[in-house]
Amino acid sequence: MNQAERIESFWRSSGVNSETAVPPAWSFGDSPELADELLELTLRGAKTAMASALWEFEADGDPLPQPGDLSIVLDGAGEPQALIRTTVIEITPFEDVSPEHASLEGEGDGSLRYWRAEHERAWRRSLLHTRYEFDPSMLVVCERFEVLFPLARSA
């Protein structure tokens, strides 16, 4: 079975209105290791939020996520592992991301300082080959989500 078939099978097995089109499938982060680490935090219920630079959506021509959107989260090997639903979207400058949002991302020590350092580092790296530059006033899409399938494991 190829990846597309495995994703479709996962979608059907979720039982969440699987009569509709298969939602987008993607992985967290920018490496297989980070994808696995952030997926595990999500499945444990420690990660219920994420952030993306607004320019990423603009550069890729992708629509902004909306509350109610479904996504299939892949592990570092590209295998479907979780179905999530977006619950809240807030667009805010990087420098104004809240400590609450940083904590909900569930990474590192959960502090805003850690969140800012790691996200700035990641965005500076991903911006190297684009026309965009990191700036503390750049807009960030802060997204909250809930895991629908499989059910989150307790921490």
MOPEMO-V503099 format. One record per pair of residues at least 24 apart in sequence whose C-alpha atoms are under 10 Angstrom apart, sorted by sequence separation. I is the first residue (numbers start at 1). J is the second residue. If there is no record, write none. Layout:
I/J, I/J
This chain:
65/89, 66/90, 64/89, 94/119, 94/120, 42/73, 39/73, 39/74, 40/75, 39/75, 48/84, 38/75, 39/76, 49/86, 54/91, 105/142, 35/73, 36/74, 37/75, 38/76, 43/81, 48/86, 49/87, 51/89, 53/91, 54/92, 105/143, 35/74, 36/75, 37/76, 43/82, 48/87, 49/88, 50/89, 51/90, 52/91, 53/92, 54/93, 104/143, 105/144, 35/75, 36/76, 42/82, 49/89, 51/91, 53/93, 94/134, 95/135, 96/136, 102/142, 104/144, 34/75, 35/76, 36/77, 40/81, 53/94, 94/135, 95/136, 96/137, 101/142, 104/145, 32/74, 33/75, 34/76, 35/77, 36/78, 39/81, 42/84, 93/135, 94/136, 95/137, 96/138, 97/139, 101/143, 32/75, 33/76, 35/78, 39/82, 51/94, 93/136, 94/137, 95/138, 96/139, 97/140, 101/144, 27/71, 32/76, 33/77, 93/137, 94/138, 95/139, 96/140, 97/141, 98/142, 24/69, 25/70, 26/71, 27/72, 28/73, 31/76, 32/77, 92/137, 93/138, 94/139, 95/140, 97/142, 23/69, 24/70, 25/71, 26/72, 27/73, 28/74, 30/76, 31/77, 32/78, 51/97, 92/138, 93/139, 94/140, 23/70, 24/71, 25/72, 26/73, 27/74, 28/75, 29/76, 92/139, 93/140, 94/141, 22/70, 23/71, 24/72, 25/73, 26/74, 27/75, 28/76, 91/139, 92/140, 93/141, 94/142, 22/71, 23/72, 24/73, 25/74, 26/75, 27/76, 90/139, 91/140, 92/141, 93/142, 22/72, 26/76, 27/77, 51/101, 90/140, 91/141, 92/142, 27/78, 49/100, 50/101, 51/102, 90/141, 91/142, 26/78, 27/79, 49/101, 50/102, 89/141, 90/142, 91/143, 25/78, 26/79, 27/80, 48/101, 49/102, 89/142, 90/143, 16/70, 25/79, 26/80, 27/81, 49/103, 50/104, 51/105, 88/142, 89/143, 90/144, 25/80, 47/102, 48/103, 49/104, 50/105, 88/143, 89/144, 25/81, 47/103, 48/104, 49/105, 50/106, 87/143, 88/144, 89/145, 25/82, 46/103, 47/104, 48/105, 49/106, 50/107, 86/143, 87/144, 88/145, 25/83, 46/104, 47/105, 48/106, 86/144, 87/145, 88/146, 45/104, 46/105, 47/106, 85/144, 86/145, 87/146, 11/71, 23/83, 46/106, 47/107, 84/144, 85/145, 86/146, 11/72, 23/84, 45/106, 46/107, 84/145, 85/146, 86/147, 10/72, 84/146, 85/147, 42/105, 47/110, 83/146, 84/147, 85/148, 8/72, 41/105, 42/106, 46/110, 51/115, 83/147, 84/148, 85/149, 7/72, 41/106, 82/147, 83/148, 84/149, 7/73, 41/107, 53/119, 82/148, 83/149, 84/150, 7/74, 16/83, 38/105, 52/119, 56/123, 82/149, 83/150, 84/151, 14/82, 38/106, 51/119, 81/149, 82/150, 83/151, 10/79, 11/80, 14/83, 38/107, 81/150, 82/151, 10/80, 37/107, 53/123, 56/126, 82/152, 7/78, 9/80, 10/81, 11/82, 52/123, 56/127, 59/130, 6/78, 7/79, 8/80, 10/82, 11/83, 55/127, 59/131, 6/79, 7/80, 10/83, 59/132, 6/80, 7/81, 56/130, 71/145, 73/147, 3/78, 4/79, 55/130, 70/145, 72/147, 3/79, 4/80, 55/131, 56/132, 65/141, 67/143, 69/145, 70/146, 71/147, 72/148, 3/80, 55/132, 64/141, 65/142, 66/143, 67/144, 68/145, 70/147, 71/148, 72/149, 55/133, 65/143, 67/145, 70/148, 53/134, 55/138, 54/138, 55/139, 56/140, 57/141, 53/138, 54/139, 55/140, 56/141, 53/139, 54/140, 55/141, 52/139, 53/140, 54/141, 52/140, 53/141, 54/142, 51/140, 52/141, 53/142, 50/140, 51/141, 52/142, 50/141, 51/142, 52/143, 30/122, 50/142, 51/143, 29/122, 49/142, 50/143, 51/144, 49/143, 50/144, 30/125, 48/143, 49/144, 50/145, 30/126, 48/144, 49/145, 47/144, 48/145, 49/146, 47/145, 48/146, 47/146, 48/147, 47/147, 45/146, 45/147, 42/145, 44/147, 42/146, 43/147, 42/147, 43/149, 45/151, 46/152, 43/150, 44/151, 45/152, 46/153, 43/151, 44/152, 45/153, 46/154, 43/152, 44/153, 45/154, 46/155, 42/152, 43/153, 44/154, 45/155, 41/152, 42/153, 43/154, 44/155, 40/152, 41/153, 43/155, 40/153, 42/155, 41/155, 40/155, 16/148, 15/148, 16/149, 14/148, 15/149, 14/149, 13/149, 14/150, 13/150, 11/149, 10/149, 10/150
